[in-house]
Amino acid sequence: MARIRKHALGMTAAVLATTVLAAGCIQSAQGADTDDSAGGPRAVVRVDQVGYAPDETKQAYLMTSVSASKASFTVRDADGKQVLKGKVGTSTGGWNSRYKAVHILDLSPLTDPGDYRIEVSGPVTATSPTFRIAAADELFGRLIQDNVRFFQAQRDGANVIPTQLQRKPSHLADHQATVYDTPAYADDETVLTAPLKRVAGPVDVEGGWNDAGDFLKFTHTASYSTASLLLAQRTTPAGGKELAAEARHGLDWLDKMWDDQSRTLYLQVGLGKGDSDDGSGKIRSDHDVWRLPEADDALDVKPGDPDYLIKHRPVFRAASPGKPISPNLAGRVAATFALAAQLDAAGDPERAHHEMEKAAHIYALADTNPEDQLVTAFPHGFYPEASWQDDMEFGATQLALAGQALGDGRAAAWTKQAAHWAKQYITSDSLGTLGLGDVSALAHADLAHLLGSNAAGTEVTREQLVADLKRQLDDGRTRAARDPFRAGAVYTDFDSVPHTFGLAATAQLYQRVTGDSHYDAFATQQRNWALGANAWGSSFVIGAGTTFPHCPGHQAANLAGSLNGERDILLGGVVNGPNASATLKDLNSFPTMRKCPEEQTNPFTVFDGRGGGFMDHVGAWQTVESADDFTATALLALTLAATPHEENDKVN
């Protein structure tokens, strides 16, 4: 199920009315449409700007103002030599009033490595951006490294990477932070309705990653992101030392957020909403100021000052010490520590045992009869979530695998518990697909390996797990069949890009579990769409391809980085991508935002369609805010795509 991310960095209505930036920072879309002076037909070619592996299904798209079924296309190599010629396929449907037909260009016969360009001729003419054919590990290896660099740029605390966006140590006061009781928000979650109440502290929560374009830190998103990095690390060593180091950085912060002695899980560092919706109240929040993170450390504030909680950031608990924890959190945090135990089992068994015990303690505190809404963040609307049985399945499955690796006798019991929660999830009314709000695909794939062909005494069979993986892929494929660009995304919803990467990852997991390549082409289509084969002709991964977001809704990138796509950029960050056009009418703005270059004035608006819009504008956080969970999902999908499917991946 798609979630609604209410993660805007807020500002006053007056400021919005007077200082909204012009859309000058919207970059020109690669492959501007051809249109002769007599008002002839328009056409653009959309390709995966990163490229295609030799043996996979390869598709590009011709988007035109008229039907082009009689057109043909030629593919030329870097020397201009014709290497492929074909007929334009039938239309997959219209896109908007300007582009009334989209046609598939079948590039599958092209298998030789190299750089290529497509030329369309006939009733319409168009030329594509350059794309590559190369081995999967070569294509995606750099992208994976860039994704890791995004997390390096997101680091908070003392251990930052100075070469990433000129980062400096930040939020050092988190080393001695005060713990407050659950904040009270109005029904619409816009403002605090009561002062915060101190309950404990100081605690050390320094480090970790900033969650997205802001500087809040959440256990909910950090555990998902860390687990995804650990899964990528477990899949292949190709990510290298930097991937392992970044996964460890995330885990080290989660270790601070769990007090094993008092059995307390801390949920959040920082305040997302203050006591006014315009930043004018007695308590200002992280979302009321546009600044570099180190600016918070320089504040000269005392208790009672409006900005006091921006420097001395509050910590909130998931539950009181030793009390039951919301099961979505308990399951996924336990899974993260258990994944670390699996990776450490051979080289550092002592550390692995400690990690497994922490996972077991967190998992045992899960409230498996939750009556209220699941705990994710404060306010809850930042990350609403409906399902939790998938998280419990994920936690129990990873504990069972850790137990097997360490020879722990509880592994069999954890396997049975994982099967129980899998059954509960499959029969629930909160079925979704892979992303921050649903980790069932990750849990199912590993549990299917655990069960193998012998599921005696468990509540679910391997076949049922496979069927639910198939359900997720069929849901995506049904949506894709109605989309001219074959995307399984919902263009009018949040998280369209990570949703497609999630589907791609699920297809890869399905293939590894079953040996069935039935969804391989679908997985490739989802990756292609996210990397440029979409209506806007933009890759939604910063730095990937020839056209990508230059002006992300990200404070450090905006204030310390480049705004023209060159030099110091938020490399590897994955943005939300298209969203409902209606959400882009009022651009979020602060007086301290840097304007993007005026020459980047050609908007993507002409390519908006089917209710979806995209803007490369720092104020359009709904489309170009990069986030940890977005990038973690993409990193895992790309790692799976880059790693050969060994025969021993398949469980018979």
GIGIJO-V653589 format. One record per helix or strand. SS is the DSSP state (A for helix, B for strand). FROM is the first residue (numbers start at 0). TO is the last residue. If there is no record, write none. Layout:
ss:SS from:FROM to:TO
ss:SS from:FROM to:TO
//
This chain:
ss:A from:12 to:18
ss:A from:22 to:24
ss:B from:42 to:45
ss:B from:51 to:51
ss:B from:58 to:63
ss:B from:71 to:76
ss:B from:81 to:86
ss:B from:90 to:92
ss:B from:100 to:105
ss:B from:113 to:120
ss:B from:125 to:126
ss:B from:130 to:132
ss:A from:135 to:152
ss:B from:154 to:154
ss:B from:156 to:156
ss:B from:169 to:169
ss:A from:171 to:175
ss:B from:176 to:179
ss:B from:184 to:184
ss:B from:191 to:191
ss:B from:197 to:202
ss:B from:208 to:208
ss:B from:216 to:217
ss:A from:218 to:234
ss:A from:236 to:256
ss:B from:257 to:258
ss:B from:263 to:268
ss:A from:285 to:287
ss:A from:293 to:296
ss:A from:307 to:310
ss:B from:314 to:316
ss:B from:324 to:325
ss:A from:326 to:343
ss:A from:348 to:363
ss:B from:365 to:366
ss:A from:379 to:382
ss:A from:388 to:405
ss:A from:410 to:425
ss:B from:434 to:434
ss:B from:437 to:437
ss:A from:439 to:450
ss:A from:461 to:480
ss:A from:495 to:513
ss:A from:519 to:529
ss:B from:530 to:530
ss:B from:538 to:538
ss:B from:540 to:540
ss:B from:547 to:547
ss:A from:554 to:559
ss:B from:573 to:574
ss:B from:578 to:579
ss:A from:580 to:583
ss:A from:604 to:606
ss:B from:608 to:608
ss:B from:611 to:612
ss:A from:620 to:623
ss:B from:625 to:625
ss:A from:627 to:641
ss:A from:646 to:648
//
